[in-house]
Amino acid sequence: MGNIIPAGLKKQIGDLPTQDLSLFVKSKLIPFFFQLLGQGFLVNVPANCSIRDLIIDCLGIPNDYLEERIQTLFLNGSVVDDLNSCNIKEGSTLALSGAMPGLAGAVLRRGGFYASFRRTITHNDSPSRIDKDNHWIVLKLFNMIVKELGPGFLEKGIWMEGEKLQKFLRCQSEELRMHGTSGDMNGEPADINSLLKFDWKTHLIFLRVKPESAA
């Protein structure tokens, strides 16, 4: 197995063991894994990176999709309006959401008519310098964003804590077995039963979830 750990992330995880896991599933099971994207996964980003730069340059999401589809963003629980002035500091949590329903959605929508109503929960942070070359953040995807972008993120691969993956596999084990899910761990074939026996808790996992046809 090659070195799949991004350089910046490797500096921060130190000697934490890593595992490279690919799961090949029926297409209809892909949405089962969206909950992992909603709970949050790790992304390695350069220092002094604005939210706009992260979304477009680091995540590869087109600018028109950002402007038209990603209507609400939360940085550490606060709503973000200005995507250019907010630098994402190490350990931050960024959540991306589509348009949310009702008055709450209208108030939370970035740049919307009601934005002035939520001054106390709006992120207001001027750019600050970060000395490190790279750092990690937690990214979360919600509602239509996870439905539209989730399959691509999963197929390309996401970093996540082993304990979170272990809990997910245990909860979904019967469904995964029923539909003949197969796996590849560090280049070796692995079925669900063998994966359930592995203790993931002290590991960092690079997880890919692909349709069976991609196996």
C-alpha positions in Angstrom: 0.0 0.0 0.0 1.3 3.4 -0.9 1.5 6.4 1.4 -2.1 7.6 1.3 -1.7 10.0 4.2 -1.7 13.7 3.2 1.6 15.3 4.4 -0.1 17.9 6.6 -2.4 15.4 8.2 0.4 12.9 8.9 2.3 15.5 10.9 -0.7 15.9 13.2 -1.7 12.3 13.7 1.9 11.3 14.6 2.2 7.5 15.0 -1.5 6.8 15.0 -2.0 3.6 12.9 -3.9 4.0 9.7 -5.9 1.6 7.6 -7.0 1.8 3.9 -10.4 0.3 3.5 -12.6 0.0 0.4 -16.1 -1.3 0.5 -18.0 -2.4 -2.6 -21.7 -2.2 -2.1 -25.0 -2.4 -4.0 -25.8 1.1 -5.4 -28.9 1.3 -3.2 -26.8 1.0 -0.1 -24.7 4.1 -0.9 -27.1 6.4 1.0 -26.6 4.3 4.2 -23.2 5.9 4.4 -24.4 9.4 4.2 -24.8 9.4 8.0 -21.0 9.2 8.2 -20.8 12.4 6.1 -23.4 14.1 8.4 -21.5 13.1 11.5 -18.3 14.6 10.1 -15.1 13.5 8.4 -11.6 14.8 8.3 -10.3 17.1 5.5 -6.7 18.3 5.2 -6.5 22.0 4.2 -3.7 24.5 3.7 -3.2 27.3 6.2 -4.8 30.7 5.6 -7.5 29.0 3.5 -10.8 30.8 3.1 -14.1 28.9 3.0 -14.5 29.7 -0.7 -11.0 28.4 -1.5 -11.5 25.3 0.5 -14.8 24.4 -1.2 -13.6 25.2 -4.8 -9.9 24.5 -4.7 -9.6 21.8 -2.0 -12.9 20.0 -2.4 -13.2 20.5 -6.2 -16.8 21.8 -6.0 -17.6 24.2 -8.9 -18.3 27.8 -8.0 -21.7 27.8 -9.6 -22.7 24.8 -7.4 -21.5 26.7 -4.4 -23.5 29.8 -5.3 -26.7 28.1 -6.4 -26.9 25.0 -4.2 -24.9 25.5 -1.0 -27.2 28.1 0.7 -26.3 27.7 4.3 -22.9 27.2 5.9 -22.0 26.8 9.6 -18.5 27.3 10.9 -18.2 26.0 14.5 -21.9 26.3 14.9 -22.2 29.9 13.6 -23.7 30.9 10.3 -21.3 32.2 7.7 -22.2 34.9 5.1 -18.8 36.1 3.8 -17.0 33.1 2.4 -13.9 35.1 1.5 -13.0 36.6 4.9 -13.3 33.5 7.1 -10.2 31.5 7.5 -10.7 28.0 8.8 -8.5 27.3 11.8 -7.2 24.0 12.8 -9.8 21.7 14.4 -12.7 23.8 13.0 -16.0 22.2 12.0 -17.6 23.3 8.7 -21.1 22.2 7.7 -22.6 22.6 4.3 -26.3 22.6 3.7 -28.7 23.3 0.9 -31.7 25.6 1.4 -33.6 24.8 4.6 -37.4 25.0 4.8 -39.5 27.7 6.4 -38.7 30.9 8.3 -35.7 29.2 10.0 -34.2 28.4 6.6 -34.8 31.9 5.3 -33.1 33.4 8.3 -30.1 31.1 8.1 -29.6 31.4 4.4 -26.3 33.3 3.6 -26.8 36.7 2.2 -30.6 36.5 2.5 -33.1 39.2 3.3 -33.3 38.1 7.0 -29.5 37.8 7.6 -29.6 40.9 9.8 -31.9 39.0 12.2 -29.2 36.6 13.3 -26.3 38.8 14.2 -25.7 37.0 17.5 -25.2 33.6 15.7 -23.3 34.9 12.6 -19.6 34.0 12.3 -17.6 37.3 12.2 -13.9 36.6 12.0 -11.2 38.6 10.2 -8.5 36.6 8.5 -5.7 35.4 10.8 -2.3 34.0 10.0 -1.6 30.3 10.7 2.0 29.2 10.9 1.5 25.6 9.9 1.5 24.6 6.3 -1.5 22.4 6.7 -4.1 21.4 9.2 -7.2 19.3 9.5 -10.8 20.3 9.9 -14.1 18.4 10.3 -16.5 18.7 7.3 -20.2 17.8 7.5 -22.7 17.5 4.7 -26.5 17.8 5.1 -29.8 17.4 3.3 -29.6 17.8 -0.5 -25.9 18.5 -0.4 -25.1 15.1 1.0 -27.5 13.5 -1.5 -25.8 15.2 -4.5 -22.2 15.3 -3.4 -22.1 12.3 -1.0 -21.5 9.5 -3.5 -18.6 11.4 -5.0 -16.9 12.0 -1.7 -17.4 8.4 -0.6 -16.0 7.0 -3.9 -13.0 9.3 -3.8 -12.4 8.5 -0.1 -12.7 10.2 3.3 -10.6 10.2 6.4 -12.5 9.3 9.6 -11.9 8.1 13.2 -11.9 4.3 13.5 -14.3 4.2 16.4 -17.0 6.0 14.4 -16.6 3.5 11.6 -16.7 0.6 14.0 -20.0 1.7 15.4 -21.5 2.2 12.0 -20.4 -1.2 10.7 -21.9 -2.9 13.8 -25.2 -1.1 13.4 -25.4 -1.8 9.6 -23.8 -5.3 9.7 -27.0 -7.2 8.9 -27.9 -5.0 6.0 -24.4 -5.1 4.6 -24.2 -8.9 4.9 -27.7 -9.3 3.3 -26.6 -7.5 0.2 -23.3 -9.2 -0.2 -21.0 -6.3 0.6 -17.3 -7.0 0.0 -14.2 -5.2 1.1 -10.5 -4.6 0.6 -8.4 -3.7 3.6 -4.8 -2.6 2.9 -4.9 -4.5 -0.4 -6.2 -7.7 1.0 -9.8 -9.0 0.6 -12.0 -8.6 3.7 -15.6 -9.5 4.3 -17.9 -7.9 6.8 -17.4 -10.6 9.4 -13.6 -10.1 9.5 -14.0 -6.3 9.6 -16.4 -6.5 12.6 -13.7 -8.4 14.5 -11.1 -5.7 13.9 -10.6 -3.2 16.7 -10.7 0.2 14.9 -10.8 2.4 18.0 -7.2 3.6 17.9 -6.9 3.9 14.1 -7.5 6.5 11.5 -9.3 5.1 8.5 -9.2 6.2 4.8 -12.6 4.8 3.7 -13.8 4.5 0.1 -17.3 3.3 -0.7 -17.9 2.2 -4.3 -20.7 0.7 -6.3 -20.1 -3.0 -6.9 -19.5 -2.4 -10.6 -16.4 -0.4 -9.6 -14.9 -3.5 -7.8 
